[in-house]
């Protein structure tokens, strides 16, 4: 099993920044990809960003490219999501995910709320 602990959500004004963190613990040796999804009220969960532990390859949803940056600290089994130029439409619960590879996410965090006021 893998446990994910998220932090860093909160309330920010439009144009502001937040940084989310997600630390993985437990049986992480088979996990190679870590990232974030989000779910806005009344909408389905959608992909935000992901990063490969082994290659560092980053992937982003079109809606966040140029504003969000995902990074990792392998020694701490931690992934970060730096969110800049936030918009009200970024308001959502953000979920950390980890899995064996891109698109294969077996473990999800509890979620952290991000609210962007206009």
N, C-alpha and C positions, 0 to 999 in steps of 0.2 A: 504494500500500500504506500501511497504517497500523500503527504499532507501539504496543503498550500495555505500560507498565511499572507493575506493582503493587507496593505495599509496605504494611506495617503489620500483617500477621497475627501471630499468636502464641498463647500460652497465657495464659488468664485464669480467675479463679474466677468462679463464678456470681454475678451481680449486678454484675460489673465492667464496664469499658468498653474498647473498642478503636476506633481510627480507621484505616480503610483509605484509601489514596490510589492513584490511577491516572492516570498522565500519558500523554497521547496525542501521538504525533509522526508525521511523514510527511505524507501527503496527507489532511489532516484537513478541508479546506475544504468537502467534500461531506457531512461527518458532522454530524448535528444532534441526536442522542440518545445519551446515554451512561449506563451503569448497571452493575448487578451481578446476577449469578446465583450460585447456590451448589449444591454437590452434596455431600450427606452420604453416608457409607458405605452401599452397598447401595441407594441411592435415585437417582432421576433428577435431572438438573439442574432447578432451579426458580428462578423470578424472585424477586428481592429488592426492588430499587428502581431507578428510572431518573429522569433529568432531561433536559429539553429545553434545548439550548444557547441557542436563540433566545428562548423564552418563559419559561424557568425552571420550567415545569410539572413537578411532582414526582409520581411514582407509587410506590406501595408494595404489597408483598404484605400480606395481612391479618395474617399471623403476626408482622410486624415493626412494624406501625403503632404510633406512640406511643413506640417504643423506638429506632428507627433514623432517622437524618436524612441525606439525600443533599444535597450542595451542590456548587457548581462554581466554578472560577476560570477564566474565559474567557481571560484574558491568558496563563495558563500551560497552557491545554488540559488542565486537571486536574480530576478529580472526586473527591470525598471521600465516605466513608460512615462517619458517626459512629454507633457501636453502643453503646448503653447498656443497662443491666439485662439483660445477657447471660444466656442460659439454656443448659444442656447441649445442648438440642435445636438450638441455633444452631451447634453444631460441624459444620464442613463446609469444603470447599475453596471459596473465594470467587473468582469469575471476573469480571473487568472486561470490559465489552462496549461497542462503539460502532457506530453505524450511521446511516443516512439518516433514520430516524424511529422512532417507537415500534414496537417489535416487529420491526424490520428491522435486525437486528444482523449485520453482515458480518465483524466482527473481534472476536476473543476473546483475552484475555490468557492467560498460562500458569497463573494461579491462585495464591492464597496461602492457607495453612492457618490456620484459626481453630479453636482448641480451647478449650472452656469446661468446666472441671472442676466437679463438684458438691461 
